[in-house]
Amino acid sequence: MKAIPKSLLSHQASVYRETETGQWGGGNLELMGNLVRIRIEPSSRVVRDKNDREMQLSAVLFVDCKNSLNTAGTLEEDLILDFQGTRYRIVSVEPLYDEKRLHHYEIGMVRYAG
């Protein structure tokens, strides 16, 4: 299977980790890195999170294993993504394979309320 074409990977975003401050009201956001040549599409799909709660996705992030650039390290649940001034929380990470190897990731996101 061919890689996702670069012409479709026209977006970029910043990835943050939420750090504890020990106070009510949440924590600070620490920049982990950036994602370049990705695609973010609106979504209304319903998924289950790690606590088995149903939630409706706001967007799906596509990260190609060949053409995307990730300086943020491993993408995992509960990281925060800033895309064009809108922040999202990652709630699901789904690796997708072609016949032999990892092809791309589809990452489900909800709006970040913190």
C-alpha positions in Angstrom: 0.0 0.0 0.0 1.3 3.4 -0.9 1.9 6.2 1.7 -0.7 8.9 2.1 0.2 11.5 -0.5 2.0 14.7 0.8 -0.6 16.8 -1.0 -3.3 15.4 1.4 -1.0 16.0 4.5 -1.3 19.8 4.5 -1.7 20.4 8.2 0.6 20.9 11.2 0.0 21.0 14.9 1.7 21.3 18.3 1.6 18.6 20.9 1.4 19.3 24.7 1.4 17.3 27.9 -0.7 18.5 30.8 1.5 18.9 34.0 0.1 18.9 37.5 0.3 22.1 39.5 -1.1 20.7 42.7 -4.0 23.3 42.6 -7.6 23.1 41.6 -8.3 24.0 38.0 -5.9 21.8 36.2 -2.3 22.1 35.2 0.0 23.8 32.8 0.7 22.7 29.3 4.3 21.6 28.4 5.2 21.6 24.7 6.5 18.2 23.6 7.0 18.8 19.9 5.3 19.3 16.6 3.5 17.3 13.9 4.1 18.3 10.3 2.5 16.9 7.2 -0.6 15.5 8.9 -4.3 15.6 8.2 -7.1 16.6 10.6 -10.7 15.9 9.6 -13.9 16.7 11.5 -15.6 13.6 12.8 -18.8 12.6 14.6 -17.9 9.0 15.3 -18.6 7.5 18.7 -15.8 5.7 20.5 -15.1 4.3 24.0 -12.2 5.7 26.0 -9.9 3.7 28.3 -12.5 3.9 31.1 -15.2 2.4 28.8 -17.2 5.6 28.5 -18.7 6.5 25.2 -17.8 9.8 23.6 -18.3 11.6 20.3 -15.1 12.6 18.5 -14.6 16.1 17.3 -11.8 15.3 14.9 -9.6 12.5 13.6 -5.9 13.0 13.1 -4.1 11.0 10.4 -0.3 10.5 10.8 1.4 8.7 8.0 4.4 6.6 8.9 6.4 7.7 5.8 5.5 11.3 5.0 4.5 12.8 8.3 7.1 14.3 10.7 6.7 13.8 14.4 9.1 15.6 16.8 6.7 15.0 19.8 7.6 11.3 20.4 5.0 8.6 20.9 1.4 9.9 20.6 -0.8 8.6 23.4 -4.1 9.2 25.1 -4.5 12.4 27.2 -2.0 14.4 25.2 -3.2 17.8 24.0 -3.0 18.9 20.4 -3.2 22.6 19.3 -4.4 22.9 15.7 -5.0 26.4 14.3 -5.8 27.8 17.7 -8.2 25.0 18.7 -7.1 22.5 21.3 -8.0 18.8 21.4 -7.4 15.9 23.8 -6.4 12.6 22.3 -8.8 9.9 23.4 -7.9 7.0 21.1 -4.8 5.9 19.1 -5.4 3.3 16.4 -2.4 2.0 14.5 -3.3 0.7 11.0 -1.2 -1.8 9.1 -0.9 -2.6 5.4 0.0 -6.2 4.5 3.4 -6.2 6.2 4.0 -3.1 8.3 2.6 -0.1 10.1 1.1 2.2 7.5 -0.5 5.1 9.5 -2.2 6.1 12.7 -5.8 7.3 13.1 -6.1 9.3 16.3 -9.4 10.2 17.8 -9.7 13.6 19.5 -12.3 15.6 21.5 -12.3 19.3 22.2 -10.1 20.2 25.1 -12.0 21.9 27.9 -9.0 22.7 30.2 
